[in-house]
Amino acid sequence: MTGLKREIGLIPAIATAVGIVVSSSALLMLGQGFGLGGPAFIVAMLIAATVNLCVAFSFAELTSLIPAAGGINHYTLPAMGRTVGIFAVLAGYFLVSILSNAAESTIAGNVLHDFFFPSISPTLWAFILMTILTLINFRGVKSYAYSQVFLAGSMIISMVILSCIGIFGLGSGTPLETKLTFDMAAGGGILSMLGIAFWLFVGLEFVCPLAEEIINPQRFIPIAMISALVIIFISDTLFGFMAMKYLGVEGLAASGTPHVDAASAVLGRAGQIWIGIISIIATGSTLNTFIAAIPRMLYGMAKEGQFPRVFAKINRWGAPWVGVLLTYLITIVLLVFNDPNSVSMISTFVLSGCIGWMVCYVIAHIDVLILRKKYPDAKRSFKVPFGPLLPILSSFGLIYMMIFIYPDADGKIINEVSSIIFKFAGTALGICALWSIFWVKVVMKKPLFETVPMEKLVKELEETA
């Protein structure tokens, strides 16, 4: 087999977009957000969802132009060149994947250890989960698609059912009698909560690296991202209001595991077990998508000479197995040195990776604007509405959320937590930039910002289709 094959349809594409977003860390952030802002947090969710919708629009347009497994790298090649393309993948996806894989698998390991099998360490559980999902992805995109539809579907359905049981008072628990108040100034104000709200929707575009394996990607990928955004917003809103009904704003704010405590308040031990299972499935869904998408980005880069050629190899099931193996091995190494009981370490991993994601999203918006200028007559099956307005506004919103990634209760940008996040993210982004410059200048021996004609990329895709 010499190339990726189109074998999956719309439902697995939606499951991919949903599954990468609704993770264990997102459930944790959801509870923290409603604990911080109460009912007014939904306004922050609406703003963050709108920003992410604009991001989805930009990725949909870029995919309609170049439906390649390389994702953001291939979109950036004709816009800003190889160096920026490599940097976008490494900083916005590879780095985020490795950090998030370690954090997410640790959270799942903690859930299994705390609620089900206390005699087995969280790290061992994380190792087992990563191993199972890696083996699934070794079997190719069909194997991934079947597992992802099951994971994402059962997760969302369970969240909605549990939320409705609580909202309509059908559980064994007793709701609080305190009345919820809508206070726009709560938690330091709506704008200070955007960083948390953004994490609830980030990652919709992870369906784009499957473009060479999705049937009719120009049509299905935009539908998948927009559908996933709506599904996530509805399920998160239901869960948030259920949690406030049983724990109250103060209870959510004081809890280290607000989603678990809320489920326990609704159904007791049964709710605790149920949310534990949901958390494990959410983690599995997120990790499954990471393990599928990142190797395909590296595959696309390797085909263009932007990464070692060995990453362009695929096995008999059509999987880019070298990238799958690398993702697995690096995650396992991080698990060995990670402290599963360190909540601050997990939060640092997540929010540092979030900054890398936001940088990549700004690059995607710039790609849209540049390619509109350079290739105005190119065929686009999807086009961001209102001209350049949405990419520009969304970029400013992303920059704002990067700056206010973790403000304190007084709204201060720089505090003990945010300074650690900025240092961690800055160091990681610097390493990615240096690697990108080294690879283009020394290995490829190309000008740093030389672009690749879009016609060449499209022709290569047609030849391998």
C-alpha positions in Angstrom: 0.0 0.0 0.0 1.4 3.4 -1.0 -1.0 5.9 0.3 -4.0 6.6 2.6 -7.4 5.4 1.4 -10.8 7.0 1.7 -12.8 4.6 3.9 -14.8 6.6 6.5 -17.9 8.8 6.3 -19.6 11.6 8.1 -20.5 9.9 11.5 -16.8 9.0 12.3 -15.8 12.5 11.3 -18.3 14.0 13.8 -17.1 11.5 16.4 -13.6 12.6 15.8 -14.4 16.3 16.3 -16.5 15.6 19.4 -14.2 13.1 20.9 -11.1 15.3 20.9 -12.9 18.1 22.6 -14.9 16.4 25.4 -12.1 15.1 27.6 -11.6 14.4 31.3 -9.8 17.7 31.6 -12.7 19.4 29.8 -15.1 18.0 32.3 -12.9 19.3 35.1 -12.7 22.7 33.5 -16.5 22.8 32.9 -17.1 22.3 36.6 -14.5 24.9 37.5 -16.0 27.4 35.1 -19.5 27.2 36.5 -18.1 27.3 40.0 -16.2 30.4 39.1 -18.9 32.3 37.2 -22.2 30.6 38.1 -24.9 30.8 35.4 -23.0 33.8 33.8 -20.3 31.3 32.7 -22.6 30.4 29.8 -21.9 33.8 28.3 -18.2 33.0 28.4 -19.0 29.7 26.8 -21.0 31.4 24.0 -18.0 33.8 23.3 -15.5 30.9 23.3 -17.8 28.8 21.1 -18.1 31.7 18.6 -14.3 32.1 18.4 -14.0 28.3 17.9 -16.7 28.4 15.2 -14.7 31.0 13.4 -11.6 28.7 13.7 -13.7 25.9 12.3 -14.8 28.1 9.4 -11.2 28.9 8.5 -10.1 25.2 8.7 -13.1 24.2 6.6 -12.1 26.7 3.9 -8.4 25.6 4.0 -9.5 21.9 3.8 -11.7 22.7 0.8 -8.6 24.1 -1.0 -6.1 21.4 0.1 -7.7 18.3 1.6 -4.4 16.8 2.8 -3.4 14.7 5.8 -0.8 17.2 6.6 -3.5 19.6 7.9 -2.2 23.0 9.0 1.2 22.3 7.5 -0.1 21.9 4.0 -2.4 24.9 4.3 0.6 27.0 5.4 3.0 25.9 2.7 1.5 28.1 -0.1 0.8 30.9 2.4 3.8 31.4 4.6 6.2 28.6 3.7 7.9 25.5 5.2 9.3 27.0 8.4 5.9 28.3 9.6 4.2 25.1 8.5 6.5 22.9 10.5 6.3 25.2 13.5 2.4 25.2 13.4 2.3 21.3 13.5 5.0 21.0 16.2 3.7 23.8 18.4 0.0 23.5 17.8 -0.4 19.8 17.6 2.6 17.5 18.2 3.5 19.3 21.4 -0.1 19.6 22.6 -0.7 15.9 21.8 2.3 14.7 23.9 1.5 17.0 26.8 -2.2 16.3 26.7 -1.7 12.5 26.3 0.3 12.4 29.5 -2.2 14.6 31.3 -5.4 12.8 30.0 -4.1 9.3 30.5 -3.0 10.2 34.1 -6.5 11.5 34.8 -8.1 8.3 33.6 -5.5 6.3 35.6 -6.5 8.3 38.7 -10.2 7.6 38.1 -9.6 3.8 37.7 -7.4 3.8 40.8 -9.6 5.9 43.0 -13.0 4.5 42.2 -12.6 0.9 40.9 -9.2 -0.7 41.4 -7.2 0.9 44.2 -4.6 -1.8 44.3 -3.3 -0.9 40.8 -1.3 2.4 40.4 -2.7 5.2 38.2 0.4 5.2 36.1 0.0 1.5 35.2 -3.6 2.1 34.2 -2.5 5.0 32.0 0.1 2.7 30.4 -2.6 0.1 29.7 -5.0 2.6 28.2 -2.4 4.1 25.9 -1.3 0.6 24.8 -4.8 -0.5 23.9 -5.5 2.6 21.9 -2.2 2.5 20.1 -2.9 -1.1 19.0 -6.3 0.0 17.7 -4.7 2.7 15.6 -2.1 0.3 14.3 -5.0 -1.5 12.6 -5.8 1.5 10.4 -8.4 4.2 10.0 -11.4 1.8 10.0 -10.4 0.3 13.3 -10.0 3.9 14.6 -13.4 4.9 13.2 -15.3 2.1 14.8 -13.8 2.6 18.2 -14.2 6.4 18.0 -17.9 6.3 17.1 -18.5 4.0 20.1 -16.4 6.1 22.5 -17.7 9.5 21.5 -21.3 8.4 21.1 -21.5 6.6 24.4 -19.8 9.5 26.2 -22.2 12.2 24.9 -25.3 10.1 25.4 -24.3 9.3 29.0 -23.6 12.9 29.8 -27.0 14.1 28.4 -28.9 11.3 30.3 -27.1 11.9 33.6 -27.7 15.7 33.2 -31.4 15.3 32.5 -31.8 12.9 35.5 -30.4 15.7 37.7 -32.2 18.6 36.1 -35.6 16.9 36.3 -35.0 15.6 39.8 -35.2 11.9 38.9 -32.2 10.8 40.9 -31.8 9.8 44.5 -30.1 13.0 45.6 -31.7 16.2 46.8 -31.2 19.5 45.0 -30.1 22.6 46.9 -32.7 25.1 47.7 -30.5 28.1 47.1 -31.5 30.2 44.1 -28.9 30.7 41.3 -28.2 34.4 40.4 -26.9 35.6 37.1 -24.0 37.9 37.9 -21.9 39.1 35.0 -19.2 40.3 37.4 -18.7 36.9 39.1 -15.3 35.2 38.9 -13.6 38.5 37.9 -15.9 39.1 35.0 -16.8 37.2 31.8 -13.6 38.1 29.9 -11.4 36.6 32.7 -13.2 33.2 32.2 -12.6 33.0 28.5 -9.5 30.9 28.9 -11.4 28.2 30.7 -14.3 28.4 28.4 -12.1 28.1 25.3 -10.7 24.7 26.5 -14.3 23.3 26.3 -14.4 23.7 22.5 -10.7 23.5 21.4 -9.7 20.8 18.9 -12.7 20.6 16.5 -10.2 20.8 13.5 -8.6 17.5 14.5 -10.8 15.9 11.9 -8.9 17.7 9.2 -5.8 15.4 9.2 -8.2 12.6 8.2 -9.0 14.5 5.0 -7.3 11.9 2.8 -9.3 9.1 4.4 -12.8 10.7 4.6 -15.2 10.3 1.7 -16.0 13.7 0.3 -13.9 15.7 2.8 -14.8 19.1 1.4 -18.4 18.5 2.3 -18.2 16.3 5.4 -15.4 18.1 7.4 -17.3 21.5 7.7 -20.5 19.6 8.6 -18.6 17.5 11.2 -16.9 20.5 12.9 -20.1 22.6 13.1 -22.2 19.6 14.3 -19.7 18.8 16.9 -19.7 22.4 18.3 -23.4 22.4 18.7 -23.5 18.9 20.3 -20.7 19.9 22.8 -22.3 23.2 23.7 -25.7 21.6 24.5 -24.2 18.7 26.5 -21.9 20.9 28.5 -24.7 23.4 29.2 -27.0 20.7 30.5 -24.2 19.2 32.7 -23.2 22.6 34.1 -26.7 23.5 35.1 -27.3 20.1 36.7 -24.1 20.5 38.7 -25.1 23.9 39.9 -28.5 22.6 40.9 -27.0 20.0 43.2 -23.7 21.5 44.4 -24.3 25.2 44.0 -21.7 27.6 42.7 -19.7 27.6 46.0 -19.7 23.8 46.1 -18.4 23.6 42.5 -15.7 26.2 43.2 -14.5 24.4 46.3 -14.3 20.9 44.6 -11.2 19.4 43.2 -13.3 17.1 41.1 -16.6 19.0 40.5 -17.9 16.7 37.8 -17.5 13.7 40.0 -19.1 15.4 43.1 -22.0 16.6 41.0 -22.8 13.1 39.7 -22.5 11.7 43.2 -24.9 14.3 44.5 -27.5 13.2 41.9 -27.2 9.4 42.1 -24.9 8.7 45.1 -22.4 5.9 44.6 -24.1 4.9 41.3 -23.5 8.5 40.0 -19.9 8.3 41.1 -19.4 5.1 39.2 -21.2 6.5 36.1 -19.2 9.7 35.9 -16.1 7.6 36.5 -16.9 5.5 33.4 -17.8 8.7 31.4 -14.4 10.2 32.4 -12.5 7.1 31.3 -14.5 7.0 28.0 -13.8 10.7 27.5 -10.1 10.2 28.0 -10.1 7.2 25.7 -11.9 9.2 23.0 -9.5 12.1 23.3 -6.4 9.9 23.2 -7.7 7.9 20.4 -8.1 11.0 18.2 -4.7 12.3 19.1 -3.1 8.9 18.2 -4.9 9.0 14.9 -4.4 12.6 13.9 -0.8 13.5 14.9 0.8 10.6 12.9 -1.1 11.7 9.8 0.2 15.3 10.2 3.7 13.9 10.5 3.0 11.6 7.5 2.0 14.7 5.4 5.1 16.6 6.5 7.4 13.6 5.7 6.0 13.4 2.2 7.0 17.0 1.7 10.5 16.4 3.1 9.7 18.4 6.2 10.2 15.5 8.6 12.2 12.3 8.4 11.0 10.2 5.5 10.4 7.1 7.7 7.2 8.8 9.0 5.7 8.5 5.5 5.7 4.7 5.8 2.3 3.0 6.2 1.6 -0.6 7.2 -0.6 -3.2 5.6 -3.7 -1.7 7.3 -3.0 1.8 5.9 -1.8 3.3 9.2 1.2 5.7 9.4 2.7 3.3 12.0 6.0 5.1 12.7 4.1 8.3 13.9 1.7 6.1 15.9 4.7 4.4 17.6 6.5 7.7 18.3 3.4 9.3 19.9 3.1 6.2 22.1 6.7 6.1 23.2 7.0 9.7 24.1 3.8 9.6 26.1 5.0 6.5 28.0 8.3 8.3 28.8 6.4 11.3 30.2 4.2 9.0 32.3 7.2 7.5 33.9 8.4 10.9 35.2 4.9 12.4 35.8 3.4 12.6 39.3 -0.2 11.3 39.0 -1.2 13.1 42.2 0.0 16.5 41.0 -3.1 18.5 39.9 -1.0 21.6 39.3 1.3 19.7 36.9 -1.7 18.4 34.9 -3.2 21.9 34.7 0.2 23.3 33.6 0.4 20.7 30.8 -3.1 21.4 29.6 -3.0 25.3 29.6 0.5 25.4 28.2 -0.6 23.2 25.3 -3.7 25.5 25.0 -1.4 28.4 24.2 0.3 26.4 21.4 -3.1 25.6 20.0 -4.2 29.2 20.0 -1.0 30.2 18.2 -1.7 27.6 15.6 -5.3 28.9 15.2 -4.0 32.4 14.5 -1.7 30.9 11.8 -4.7 29.2 10.2 -6.6 32.5 10.1 -3.6 34.3 8.5 -3.4 31.4 6.0 -7.0 32.1 5.0 -6.4 35.8 4.4 -3.1 35.2 2.4 -4.6 32.4 0.2 -7.6 34.6 -0.5 -5.2 37.2 -1.8 -2.8 34.9 -3.7 -5.5 32.5 -5.1 -8.7 34.5 -5.4 -10.1 32.2 -8.2 -9.2 28.9 -6.6 -12.1 26.5 -6.1 -13.5 26.6 -2.6 -16.4 24.3 -1.7 -16.6 26.2 1.6 -15.8 29.9 2.2 -15.7 31.8 5.5 -18.6 34.3 5.4 -18.2 38.1 5.7 -14.9 38.3 4.0 -11.8 38.9 6.2 -13.9 40.0 9.2 -14.3 36.7 11.1 -10.6 35.6 10.8 -9.4 39.0 12.0 -11.9 39.2 14.9 -11.2 35.6 16.0 -7.4 36.2 15.9 -7.8 39.2 18.3 -10.0 37.0 20.5 -7.4 34.3 20.5 -4.6 36.7 21.4 -6.7 38.1 24.2 -7.3 34.6 25.6 -3.6 33.8 25.4 -2.8 36.8 27.5 -5.5 36.1 30.0 -4.9 32.3 30.1 -5.1 32.2 33.9 -6.0 35.5 35.6 -6.4 35.5 39.4 -9.5 36.5 41.3 -8.5 40.2 41.0 -8.0 39.9 37.2 -4.2 40.1 37.3 -2.6 38.7 34.2 0.7 37.7 35.8 0.4 35.6 38.9 2.0 32.5 40.3 0.2 30.1 38.1 0.1 32.1 34.8 3.8 32.9 35.1 4.6 29.1 35.2 2.3 28.5 32.2 3.9 31.4 30.2 7.4 30.1 30.9 6.5 26.5 30.1 4.7 27.4 26.9 7.4 30.0 25.8 10.2 27.5 26.2 8.3 24.8 24.3 7.3 27.2 21.5 10.9 28.4 21.3 12.2 24.8 20.9 9.6 24.2 18.1 10.7 27.4 16.3 14.4 26.5 16.5 13.7 23.0 15.2 11.7 24.3 12.3 14.5 26.7 11.3 17.1 24.0 11.6 15.2 21.5 9.5 14.4 23.9 6.7 17.8 25.7 6.6 20.2 22.8 7.4 18.4 19.6 6.4 16.2 20.7 3.5 18.7 23.5 2.5 15.7 25.8 1.5 15.0 29.5 2.1 13.2 29.8 5.4 10.0 31.4 4.1 9.9 30.1 0.5 6.4 29.1 -0.3 5.2 26.0 -2.2 2.7 26.6 -5.1 -0.8 25.4 -4.2 -1.1 23.8 -7.6 1.8 21.5 -6.8 0.2 20.4 -3.6 -3.2 19.7 -5.2 -1.6 17.8 -8.0 0.3 15.6 -5.6 -3.0 14.8 -3.8 -4.7 13.9 -7.1 -1.9 11.6 -8.1 -2.0 9.7 -4.8 -5.8 9.6 -4.6 
